[in-house]
């Protein structure tokens, strides 16, 4: 029944395509615990392009009544956080280093098209991304930090940190209530639901492209990335005057032991990372 709240309708309408997203080879690999720094970096890069486009269009429509009620830049926007993470992983020249697969570019183009021509559909993309990210963010941050042996100070994990949200449960309730109160006729509501499905399909295509990149990079490329990150961390320690002895040894261990060593940790990371990287709002809905 279209008389239901929009958030409930979106959950029902996207159930099937959500299952498809979970069963892509990229996601199945995560479920098996096959997680590496290389994959983590590729996901982060694609998310940067996606959120850059999404937030550019949100800013374009922040005063438009079809979006203004759910405009929460301080609480939700992720572009700046992703820039921090990419600088950490790739170095200061990260903008020239990060890949943008064709599927990611297709997602970006859809976001720009919607924002410029059909801004009433923008809420479908914002809701499925932001509330999905927010739902598992803090738990996943701790899991990723431990399993990938990232620094305890939080480098590389800014994407998961929502400093503007003190209570995720209450904020999601607020967001859903604002979203459900958006004025739209039946035809528009149906188009929003179709756009939410399209968001899932675009994500599936992104995951398939990332899987292809990972496969192409198996011949030594991930090892090179580990070495670059290890060197960067050691240099950073020296810059801050830390002794190169045990600290460097810990840094070396931290970045060479990229894949979790126990099946349990791998399994927990895979499931948690799945929920976060998909960011499709299952738990939020």
C-alpha positions in Angstrom: 0.0 0.0 0.0 1.4 3.4 -1.0 -0.2 4.9 2.1 2.7 3.5 4.1 5.6 5.8 5.1 8.2 6.3 2.4 11.0 4.6 4.4 8.9 1.5 4.9 8.0 1.4 1.2 11.6 1.7 0.3 12.6 -1.2 2.4 10.0 -3.4 0.8 10.6 -2.2 -2.7 14.4 -2.9 -2.6 14.4 -6.2 -0.8 15.1 -8.3 -3.9 17.8 -6.1 -5.3 19.4 -5.9 -1.9 19.8 -9.7 -2.0 21.4 -9.4 -5.4 23.9 -6.9 -4.1 24.8 -9.2 -1.2 25.6 -12.0 -3.7 28.0 -10.2 -6.0 31.4 -11.9 -6.1 32.9 -8.9 -4.4 30.6 -9.2 -1.5 30.9 -13.0 -1.3 34.6 -12.6 -1.0 34.1 -10.3 2.0 31.8 -12.9 3.5 34.6 -15.4 3.2 37.0 -13.1 5.0 39.1 -12.3 2.0 39.7 -8.7 2.9 42.9 -6.8 2.1 44.2 -3.3 2.4 44.1 -3.2 -1.4 40.4 -3.8 -1.5 39.8 -1.4 1.4 41.5 1.3 -0.6 39.6 0.6 -3.7 36.3 0.8 -1.9 37.3 4.1 -0.3 38.3 5.6 -3.6 35.0 4.7 -5.3 33.0 6.0 -2.3 34.9 9.3 -2.6 33.7 9.8 -6.2 30.2 8.8 -5.3 29.9 11.0 -2.3 31.5 14.0 -4.1 28.8 13.8 -6.7 26.0 13.2 -4.2 27.0 16.1 -2.0 27.5 18.5 -4.9 23.9 17.8 -5.9 22.7 18.0 -2.4 24.3 21.5 -2.1 22.6 22.5 -5.4 19.2 21.5 -3.9 19.6 22.3 -0.3 16.9 25.0 -0.4 14.6 23.0 -2.7 11.5 21.9 -0.7 11.9 18.4 -2.3 15.1 17.9 -0.4 15.6 20.7 2.2 13.9 18.9 5.1 16.6 16.1 5.0 19.5 18.5 4.5 22.0 17.5 7.3 25.5 18.4 6.0 27.2 18.7 9.4 25.8 15.4 10.6 26.1 13.3 7.4 28.3 14.5 4.7 31.3 12.2 4.0 33.4 13.9 1.3 35.8 15.6 3.6 36.2 12.4 5.7 37.0 10.4 2.7 39.6 12.9 1.6 41.4 12.4 4.9 41.3 8.6 4.5 42.6 8.8 0.9 45.5 11.1 1.9 46.5 8.6 4.5 46.3 5.6 2.2 47.7 7.1 -1.0 49.7 10.0 0.2 49.5 13.7 -0.6 49.2 13.0 -4.4 46.1 10.8 -3.8 43.9 12.7 -6.3 46.1 11.4 -9.1 46.5 7.9 -7.7 42.9 6.8 -7.0 41.1 4.8 -9.7 37.6 5.6 -10.9 36.2 2.5 -12.6 33.6 3.0 -15.4 30.9 1.7 -13.1 31.7 4.2 -10.5 31.6 7.0 -13.1 28.2 5.7 -14.3 26.9 6.1 -10.7 28.4 9.6 -10.5 26.7 10.6 -13.7 23.4 9.3 -12.5 23.7 11.4 -9.3 24.4 14.5 -11.3 21.6 13.8 -13.7 19.1 13.4 -10.8 20.3 16.4 -8.9 20.1 18.7 -12.0 16.9 17.3 -13.6 14.9 15.4 -11.0 15.9 16.6 -7.6 12.8 15.0 -6.0 14.6 11.7 -6.6 17.7 12.8 -4.7 16.3 11.6 -1.4 16.4 8.0 -2.6 20.2 8.1 -3.0 20.9 10.1 0.2 18.7 7.9 2.4 20.1 4.6 1.1 23.7 5.8 1.5 23.8 7.9 4.6 21.6 5.9 6.9 23.2 2.7 5.8 26.6 4.1 6.7 25.4 5.5 10.0 23.8 2.3 11.1 27.0 0.1 11.4 29.6 2.8 11.4 31.0 2.8 14.9 31.0 -1.0 15.2 32.6 -1.4 11.9 35.2 1.2 12.6 36.5 -0.8 15.6 36.4 -4.1 13.6 38.3 -2.6 10.6 40.8 -0.9 12.9 41.6 -4.2 14.7 41.5 -6.6 11.7 43.4 -4.4 9.3 45.8 -3.2 12.1 45.2 0.5 11.4 46.5 3.1 13.9 44.6 3.4 17.2 44.5 7.2 16.5 41.9 6.6 13.7 43.8 7.3 10.5 42.2 5.7 7.5 38.8 5.4 9.3 37.4 9.0 9.2 34.7 7.8 6.8 33.1 5.8 9.7 33.2 8.6 12.2 30.1 10.8 12.4 31.2 13.5 14.9 28.0 15.5 14.3 25.8 12.6 15.4 25.8 12.0 19.2 23.0 9.5 19.1 22.6 7.5 15.9 19.3 5.9 16.8 17.6 9.2 17.6 19.1 10.8 14.5 17.9 8.1 12.2 14.4 8.5 13.7 14.6 12.2 13.0 15.8 11.6 9.5 13.1 9.1 8.7 10.4 11.3 10.1 11.6 14.3 7.9 11.8 12.0 4.9 8.3 10.5 5.5 7.0 14.1 5.7 8.2 15.1 2.3 5.3 16.2 0.2 5.0 14.0 -2.9 2.1 12.6 -4.9 1.6 8.9 -5.6 3.4 9.1 -9.0 6.4 10.8 -7.5 6.6 8.3 -4.6 6.7 5.5 -7.1 9.5 7.2 -9.0 11.5 7.6 -5.7 11.1 3.9 -5.0 12.3 3.0 -8.5 15.3 5.3 -8.0 16.2 3.5 -4.8 16.2 0.2 -6.7 18.5 1.9 -9.3 20.8 2.9 -6.5 21.2 -0.7 -5.5 21.9 -1.7 -9.1 24.5 1.0 -9.5 26.2 -0.3 -6.3 26.1 -3.9 -7.7 27.9 -2.7 -10.8 30.5 -0.8 -8.7 31.2 -3.9 -6.7 31.6 -6.0 -9.8 34.1 -3.4 -11.2 36.0 -3.4 -7.9 36.2 -7.2 -8.0 37.7 -7.0 -11.5 40.3 -4.4 -10.3 41.2 -6.6 -7.4 41.7 -9.6 -9.7 43.9 -7.6 -12.0 46.0 -6.4 -9.1 46.8 -9.9 -7.6 50.2 -10.1 -9.3 52.2 -8.2 -6.7 50.3 -4.9 -6.7 48.8 -5.3 -3.2 52.2 -6.1 -1.9 53.5 -2.9 -3.4 50.7 -0.9 -1.8 51.5 -2.4 1.6 55.1 -1.4 1.3 54.2 2.2 0.4 51.9 2.5 3.4 54.5 0.9 5.7 57.1 3.4 4.5 54.8 6.3 4.9 53.9 5.3 8.5 57.6 4.8 9.4 58.4 8.3 8.0 55.6 9.8 9.9 56.8 8.3 13.1 60.3 9.7 12.5 58.8 13.2 11.8 57.2 13.2 15.2 60.4 12.3 16.9 59.5 8.7 17.8 62.2 6.2 18.3 62.6 3.9 15.2 63.1 0.8 17.3 60.0 -1.0 18.7 57.6 1.6 17.2 58.9 0.8 13.7 58.6 -2.9 14.3 55.0 -2.4 15.4 54.3 -0.4 12.3 55.9 -3.0 10.1 53.8 -5.7 11.7 50.7 -3.6 11.5 50.9 -3.1 7.8 52.2 -6.5 6.7 49.6 -8.4 8.7 46.9 -7.0 6.5 44.6 -10.0 6.3 43.2 -11.1 9.7 44.8 -14.2 11.0 41.9 -16.0 12.7 38.8 -17.3 10.9 36.6 -15.7 13.5 38.0 -12.2 13.1 37.9 -12.6 9.3 34.2 -13.7 9.5 33.2 -10.8 11.8 35.1 -8.3 9.6 33.5 -9.6 6.5 30.0 -9.3 7.8 30.6 -5.9 9.4 32.4 -4.5 6.4 29.6 -5.9 4.1 27.0 -3.9 6.0 29.1 -0.8 5.8 30.5 -0.8 2.3 27.2 -1.8 0.8 25.7 1.2 2.7 22.3 0.4 1.3 20.3 1.2 4.3 19.1 -2.2 5.3 19.5 -1.7 9.0 18.4 2.0 8.7 15.2 0.9 7.1 
